[in-house]
């Protein structure tokens, strides 16, 4: 681990970012350009002291999870992310026969601009890669890299943000989407391992898998049962990256509807009145 070079790289990456670039308000007048250390710490979920030590070249070796969080927070390109990992003495993450899980800075910029709409970025395997504040308020905070199909079929609490009568349709959609990706990338070891795990651990998944349904997510209407603002019927738009390996999913409400007003209320309420939901969207 090269502490001095790592510290310098973090400082320079932080200095080139403006608060608005990462979805933060500028606030009081700033004496120096870029983000403050406490803002980077907030974006990564680390303590201010831990991040400050990294920038001062005296911190402990950051974990791979922390490095990935820093790459997202500082809007690093794939080359810059790899450089960050090398400076920390770690091998950069490599996709095994599948698209990278590193979200491009441009896609994160779009995500940050969606202040009034819940939005999340997924891999085509179903891993959550990033979510904005409204998505956290709607669905709860999910650990980056967590597979939402695995959550759906193995964690009962993941379903509580959807009306019970909609669960069967969601289950079928999860399996049908995974089927389509599995056929397109039979050499993907991670995908094969996921399917094997879920067939062994979930009778529901196994039964649906044997039906051999195939579908790709497109625009649809979804219902969410939020514990504070109630039922929301949201339009779901899906934007794919060029290689179709990542998708930006945006949930919107029609102005003038009851759901629109409830979504506005959710933006105000945020996470003040309930804990993590950890549900897939």
PyMOL commands that set and color helices and strands:
alter all, ss='L'
color gray80, all
select helices_A, chain A and resi 3-15+19-22+37-44+48-55+64-73+78-87+105-113+133-139+148-154+156-159+164-184+189-201+203-211+258-269
alter helices_A, ss='H'
color red, helices_A
select strands_A, chain A and resi 119-123+128-131+220-226+230-240+246-252
alter strands_A, ss='S'
color yellow, strands_A
deselect
rebuild
show_as cartoon
